[in-house]
Amino acid sequence: MNFIMEMEIARPVLSVSELNRSAKDLLEQAFPLLWVGGEISNIKRYGSGHWYFSLKDADAQIRCVMFRDKNQYLDWQPSDGMRVEVRALVTLYQSRGDFQLNVETIRRAGLGSLFEAFERLKARLGKEGLFDADRKKPLPLFPRQIGIITSPAAAALHDVLSTLKRRMSFVPLIIYGTPVQGAGASAKIAAAIRNAGNRAECDVLILCRGGGSIEDLWAFNEEAVARAIAACPIPIVSGVGHETDFTIADFVADVRAPTPTGASQLVCPDRKELIRHGEIMHGRLQRAMQRGIESRMQHIDMLECRLVHPGKRINDQLGHLQHLRERLARSWHQDLARHYWRLRELDQRLLIASPDIPRLVERQRDLGLRMRRAIAVRIETLVMSLQRQQENLAHLNPESVLERGYSIVYGPGGAVVRSSDEIDVGDTIRVEFAKGGSKARVTEKNE
């Protein structure tokens, strides 16, 4: 007994948060994402965008939470008492210890098989090429008659008719009435499509129905309707449900419209828009015609300016001819003068090439005499100039000065003495005479 108590005491004591965290981890590891079906109870939508509700059946219930980032993509609103199927993660809200489901997505109960059937048929028809773009027929630009395949009691028919009347009221309409919901609706819709194709009364067909649940729109997901649309020789515009609703008929149809009203807008142009476009085109055409007329008028004015009277043209040509004649005469006289002076030049050159020998000998003799006289005059002139220069040199010759009794005194340094300031008493000087020289000592100096 003591041993058992010691073992119990040795085990660690867990806090509540540790216990809840361990239980949470254990639940999330043991249960992957799974689908759970039940009835919604006590649903609450908070300002944060999160949804809280319970999912219950006859014997039990479980708390559920669907966060805002998951429920914002849901195109319908769950409510209390609605049977649904949720894809969720089993977990534990750690703060309160509440066992709950974190919902990833939600769908109405029983729709799982419908979605699977939808995807199977879509994949099979896609492989057969019923969705290919190259098999889709273009819509006529201006249909002469429009067919509408829908229920005469459908609210969508009123929207289509009012839209077509507003856009193109003069286009005839044919309604091929057929149930669009309930048992056997798909076969009747397919028969109505075949009937419209066989009668070939219309240029385009609108297949339309208002919005609803997937069960309400299921007739347009049947294979019979899809094959009837593919086999129809008339272009079909599918306007089934709301913009978020997609059916097999949308994929097979030549054009898919988001709503029945959108389908009616696709099959015919807007009369007011056509009128406005016609007015714009009329204005453009009128302006283009006006510009063309103005351009041609301006061209005519230019041609009129260029148009000249034949008499004036002849006079102008005669004047031009007279001018050319004068130019020809001037050119002829210039050529004649040029040739005359060329002949004179050639004559001179000929005379030079054939000289007069006696005249040239006489000219040479005369030139020789003139050259001798010029040489003699030149020599005489040079002799006289030389004599004058010799006389000038004789006057400047120091020796001539010395001959007249003068002498040259050289100081102790050998320089010529020109002033008594350049020598001192006692200096030895040298005196040069006309013939010879001597040295002397300065004994006295006068200022």
C-alpha positions in Angstrom: 0.0 0.0 0.0 2.8 2.4 0.8 4.5 1.4 -2.5 1.4 2.3 -4.5 1.1 5.6 -2.7 4.8 6.4 -3.4 4.2 5.7 -7.2 1.2 8.0 -7.2 3.2 10.7 -5.5 6.1 10.3 -8.1 3.8 11.1 -11.1 3.9 14.7 -12.2 0.8 16.8 -11.5 -0.6 18.4 -14.7 -2.2 21.9 -14.8 -5.6 22.3 -16.4 -4.1 24.1 -19.4 -1.5 21.4 -19.9 -4.3 18.7 -19.7 -6.5 20.6 -22.2 -3.5 21.2 -24.6 -2.6 17.5 -24.5 -6.2 16.5 -25.1 -6.4 19.0 -28.0 -3.3 17.6 -29.6 -4.5 14.0 -29.2 -7.9 14.8 -30.8 -6.4 16.7 -33.8 -3.9 13.9 -34.4 -6.5 11.1 -34.1 -9.2 12.6 -36.3 -8.3 14.2 -39.7 -10.6 16.4 -41.6 -14.0 14.6 -41.9 -17.6 15.1 -43.0 -20.2 15.3 -40.2 -24.0 15.5 -40.8 -26.6 16.9 -38.5 -29.1 19.7 -37.8 -28.1 23.3 -37.1 -29.2 24.6 -33.7 -28.8 27.9 -32.0 -26.7 29.6 -34.7 -25.2 33.0 -33.8 -23.4 35.4 -36.1 -21.0 37.8 -34.3 -19.8 41.2 -35.5 -16.4 39.7 -36.0 -17.9 37.6 -38.8 -17.5 34.3 -37.1 -20.4 31.8 -36.8 -21.1 29.7 -33.7 -23.8 26.9 -33.7 -24.5 23.4 -32.6 -24.8 20.4 -34.8 -27.2 17.7 -33.4 -29.1 14.6 -34.2 -31.6 12.6 -32.2 -29.2 11.4 -29.5 -26.3 14.0 -29.3 -25.0 17.4 -30.2 -21.6 19.0 -30.6 -20.5 22.7 -30.6 -19.2 24.1 -34.0 -17.4 27.3 -35.0 -16.9 28.6 -38.6 -14.5 31.5 -38.8 -15.0 34.5 -41.1 -12.2 33.5 -43.5 -14.2 30.3 -44.2 -17.8 31.4 -44.3 -17.3 34.5 -46.4 -17.2 32.4 -49.6 -20.6 30.7 -48.8 -23.3 31.8 -51.3 -26.2 30.9 -49.0 -27.1 31.5 -45.3 -27.5 28.5 -42.9 -30.4 28.8 -40.4 -31.7 26.9 -37.4 -33.3 23.5 -38.2 -31.5 23.2 -41.5 -29.9 19.8 -42.1 -26.3 20.2 -43.3 -23.1 18.4 -43.8 -19.9 20.1 -42.5 -16.3 19.3 -43.3 -14.5 20.0 -40.0 -11.5 19.4 -37.8 -12.2 17.7 -34.4 -10.5 19.8 -31.7 -10.8 21.2 -28.2 -11.3 24.8 -27.2 -8.5 24.9 -24.7 -9.6 27.9 -22.6 -13.0 26.3 -21.7 -12.2 22.7 -22.3 -15.1 22.5 -24.8 -15.1 19.7 -27.3 -16.0 21.3 -30.7 -15.6 21.2 -34.5 -13.7 23.8 -36.5 -15.8 23.9 -39.7 -13.9 24.4 -43.0 -16.9 24.2 -45.4 -20.6 23.5 -45.2 -23.2 22.2 -47.6 -26.9 21.3 -47.5 -27.5 17.7 -46.5 -28.0 15.4 -49.5 -26.2 17.7 -51.9 -23.0 15.7 -51.8 -24.4 13.1 -54.2 -25.7 15.9 -56.5 -22.4 17.5 -56.6 -20.7 14.2 -57.4 -23.2 13.6 -60.2 -22.6 17.1 -61.5 -18.8 16.7 -61.6 -19.1 13.2 -63.2 -21.4 14.4 -66.0 -19.3 17.6 -66.5 -16.1 15.5 -66.8 -17.7 13.0 -69.2 -19.2 15.7 -71.5 -16.0 17.7 -71.4 -14.1 14.7 -72.7 -16.6 14.3 -75.5 -15.9 17.9 -76.6 -19.3 19.4 -75.8 -17.6 22.3 -74.0 -15.1 23.1 -76.7 -15.0 26.7 -77.9 -14.6 25.7 -81.6 -18.0 24.1 -81.7 -19.8 27.1 -80.3 -21.9 29.1 -82.7 -21.6 32.9 -83.0 -24.6 35.0 -82.1 -26.3 37.0 -84.9 -25.7 40.7 -84.7 -29.2 41.7 -85.6 -31.6 38.8 -85.0 -34.9 38.9 -87.0 -36.7 36.7 -84.4 -35.8 35.6 -80.9 -37.0 32.4 -79.2 -37.3 32.1 -75.4 -37.3 28.6 -73.7 -38.7 28.9 -70.2 -41.8 28.5 -68.1 -44.6 31.0 -69.0 -45.2 31.5 -65.3 -41.5 32.2 -64.5 -40.6 35.6 -63.1 -37.4 35.5 -65.2 -39.6 35.6 -68.4 -41.0 39.0 -67.3 -37.5 40.3 -66.9 -36.4 39.0 -70.3 -39.5 40.4 -72.1 -39.2 43.8 -70.5 -35.5 44.0 -71.4 -36.1 42.9 -75.0 -38.9 45.4 -75.3 -36.8 48.2 -74.0 -33.8 47.3 -76.2 -35.5 46.2 -79.5 -39.3 46.3 -79.3 -39.9 45.6 -83.0 -38.1 42.2 -83.0 -40.7 39.3 -82.9 -40.5 36.9 -79.9 -41.6 33.2 -79.7 -42.0 31.6 -76.3 -41.4 27.8 -76.2 -43.2 27.1 -72.9 -41.8 24.3 -70.7 -41.5 23.5 -67.0 -38.1 24.4 -65.6 -38.4 22.6 -62.3 -39.7 19.4 -60.9 -40.0 15.8 -62.0 -39.6 15.3 -65.8 -38.6 18.9 -66.3 -35.3 18.0 -68.0 -37.0 15.9 -70.7 -39.5 18.6 -71.4 -36.8 21.3 -71.6 -34.8 19.1 -74.1 -38.0 18.5 -76.1 -38.6 22.3 -76.3 -35.0 22.9 -77.5 -35.4 20.2 -80.2 -38.8 21.7 -81.2 -37.3 25.2 -81.6 -34.4 23.8 -83.6 -36.7 21.8 -85.9 -39.1 24.7 -86.5 -36.1 27.0 -87.3 -38.2 30.1 -86.7 -35.6 32.1 -84.7 -32.1 33.3 -85.2 -31.2 32.9 -81.5 -32.6 31.1 -78.5 -32.6 32.2 -74.8 -32.7 29.3 -72.2 -33.6 31.0 -69.0 -34.7 30.5 -65.4 -34.5 32.5 -62.2 -32.3 31.7 -59.3 -32.8 28.9 -56.8 -31.1 26.1 -54.9 -29.1 23.4 -56.7 -32.2 21.1 -56.5 -34.3 23.8 -58.2 -31.8 24.2 -61.0 -31.0 20.5 -61.3 -33.1 20.0 -64.5 -30.4 22.1 -66.3 -27.7 19.6 -65.1 -29.3 16.6 -66.8 -27.6 15.0 -69.8 -30.7 15.1 -72.0 -30.7 18.9 -71.8 -27.0 19.2 -72.4 -27.2 17.0 -75.6 -30.3 18.8 -76.8 -28.4 22.1 -76.6 -25.3 20.7 -78.3 -27.4 19.3 -81.2 -29.5 22.5 -81.7 -28.6 24.3 -85.0 -29.6 27.7 -83.5 -27.2 29.5 -81.2 -28.4 29.3 -77.6 -27.7 31.7 -74.8 -27.9 30.2 -71.3 -29.3 32.5 -68.6 -30.0 30.2 -65.7 -29.9 31.3 -62.1 -27.8 34.0 -60.6 -24.2 35.0 -61.5 -22.7 32.5 -59.0 -24.8 29.6 -60.2 -23.3 27.3 -62.8 -25.0 24.4 -64.6 -24.1 21.9 -67.2 -26.3 23.9 -69.6 -24.0 26.9 -69.1 -21.0 25.0 -70.3 -22.7 23.5 -73.3 -24.5 26.6 -74.5 -22.9 28.8 -77.1 -22.8 31.8 -74.7 -23.4 31.9 -70.9 -25.1 34.9 -69.4 -24.9 35.6 -65.7 -28.6 36.2 -65.4 -31.8 36.0 -67.6 -31.6 39.7 -68.0 -28.0 39.5 -69.1 -29.0 36.9 -71.7 -31.6 39.2 -73.2 -28.9 41.9 -73.4 -26.6 39.6 -75.3 -29.0 38.4 -78.0 -29.9 41.8 -79.4 -28.3 45.3 -79.4 -29.8 48.2 -77.6 -32.0 50.3 -80.0 -31.0 53.6 -78.2 -27.3 52.6 -78.4 -27.8 51.8 -82.1 -29.5 55.2 -82.7 -26.7 57.0 -80.8 -24.1 55.1 -82.8 -26.0 55.8 -86.0 -26.0 59.5 -85.1 -22.3 59.5 -84.4 -21.6 57.7 -87.7 -24.0 60.1 -89.5 -22.1 63.1 -88.1 -18.7 61.5 -89.1 -20.0 60.8 -92.6 -21.4 64.4 -92.9 -18.1 65.8 -91.7 -16.2 63.6 -94.1 -18.4 64.6 -97.0 -18.0 68.3 -96.1 -14.3 67.9 -95.9 -14.2 66.1 -99.2 -16.4 68.8 -100.9 -14.2 71.6 -99.4 -11.0 69.8 -100.6 -12.4 69.4 -104.1 -13.5 73.0 -104.2 -10.0 74.1 -103.2 -8.6 71.8 -105.9 -10.9 73.4 -108.5 -9.7 76.9 -107.4 -6.1 75.7 -107.8 -6.9 74.3 -111.3 -8.6 77.6 -112.2 -5.5 79.5 -111.2 -3.5 77.2 -113.4 -5.9 77.5 -116.3 -4.5 80.0 -119.0 -6.1 81.3 -122.2 -4.6 79.7 -125.3 -3.7 83.2 -126.8 -1.8 84.1 -123.7 -0.1 80.7 -123.6 0.9 81.3 -127.3 2.2 84.8 -126.5 4.1 83.4 -123.5 5.7 80.7 -125.7 6.6 83.3 -128.4 8.2 85.5 -125.7 10.1 82.5 -124.4 11.1 81.6 -128.0 12.4 85.2 -128.5 14.4 84.9 -125.3 15.9 81.7 -126.5 16.8 83.2 -129.8 18.6 86.1 -128.1 20.4 83.7 -125.9 21.5 81.7 -129.0 22.7 84.9 -130.7 24.8 86.0 -127.7 26.2 82.5 -127.3 27.1 82.4 -131.1 28.9 85.8 -130.9 30.7 84.8 -127.7 31.9 81.6 -129.4 33.0 83.5 -132.5 35.0 86.0 -130.4 36.5 83.2 -128.4 37.6 81.4 -131.6 39.1 84.7 -133.0 41.2 85.3 -130.0 42.3 81.7 -130.0 43.5 82.1 -133.6 45.4 85.3 -132.6 47.1 83.4 -129.8 48.0 80.5 -132.2 49.4 83.1 -134.7 51.6 84.6 -132.1 52.8 81.2 -131.0 53.5 80.4 -134.7 55.5 83.6 -135.1 57.6 82.7 -132.0 58.1 79.2 -133.3 59.6 80.7 -136.7 62.0 83.6 -135.6 63.6 86.3 -137.9 67.4 85.5 -137.8 68.8 88.8 -139.2 66.6 90.8 -136.9 67.6 88.7 -133.9 71.4 89.1 -134.9 71.0 92.8 -135.1 69.1 92.8 -131.8 71.9 90.7 -130.2 74.6 93.1 -131.5 72.7 96.1 -130.1 72.2 94.3 -126.8 76.0 93.6 -126.6 76.9 97.2 -127.2 74.4 98.3 -124.6 75.8 95.8 -122.1 79.5 97.1 -122.7 78.4 100.7 -122.2 76.5 99.7 -119.0 79.6 97.8 -117.7 81.9 100.7 -118.3 79.5 103.1 -116.6 79.1 100.7 -113.7 82.9 100.3 -113.3 83.4 104.0 -113.3 80.8 104.5 -110.7 82.3 101.9 -108.5 85.8 103.4 -108.8 84.6 106.8 -107.8 82.7 105.3 -104.8 85.9 103.4 -103.8 88.0 106.6 -103.9 85.5 108.4 -101.7 85.6 105.6 -99.2 89.4 105.6 -99.2 89.4 109.3 -98.5 87.0 108.8 -95.7 89.1 106.0 -94.2 92.2 108.2 -94.5 90.6 110.9 -92.4 89.6 108.4 -89.8 92.9 106.5 -89.7 94.7 107.1 -86.3 98.1 107.0 -88.1 97.2 110.1 -90.1 96.4 111.9 -86.8 99.8 110.8 -85.4 101.5 112.1 -88.6 100.2 115.5 -87.8 102.1 115.5 -84.4 99.6 113.9 -82.1 100.2 110.8 -79.9 98.1 108.1 -78.1 98.5 107.6 -74.4 97.7 104.1 -72.9 97.1 103.7 -69.1 98.6 101.1 -66.8 95.8 98.7 -67.9 96.4 99.2 -71.6 93.3 101.3 -72.2 93.5 104.6 -74.1 93.6 107.5 -71.7 91.0 110.2 -72.5 91.0 112.1 -69.2 93.4 112.9 -66.4 91.0 111.3 -64.1 91.9 107.9 -65.5 95.5 108.0 -64.2 97.2 108.9 -61.0 100.6 110.5 -60.1 103.3 107.8 -60.1 101.5 105.6 -62.8 103.6 104.3 -65.6 102.0 105.2 -69.0 102.8 104.3 -72.6 102.9 106.9 -75.3 102.6 105.9 -79.0 103.9 108.3 -81.7 103.6 108.2 -85.5 106.9 106.4 -85.5 107.7 104.4 -82.3 106.7 105.0 -78.7 108.0 105.3 -75.1 107.0 104.8 -71.5 106.8 107.7 -68.9 105.9 108.2 -65.3 103.3 110.6 -64.2 104.8 113.2 -61.9 102.1 115.8 -62.0 98.4 115.9 -62.9 96.3 118.9 -63.8 92.5 118.9 -63.6 
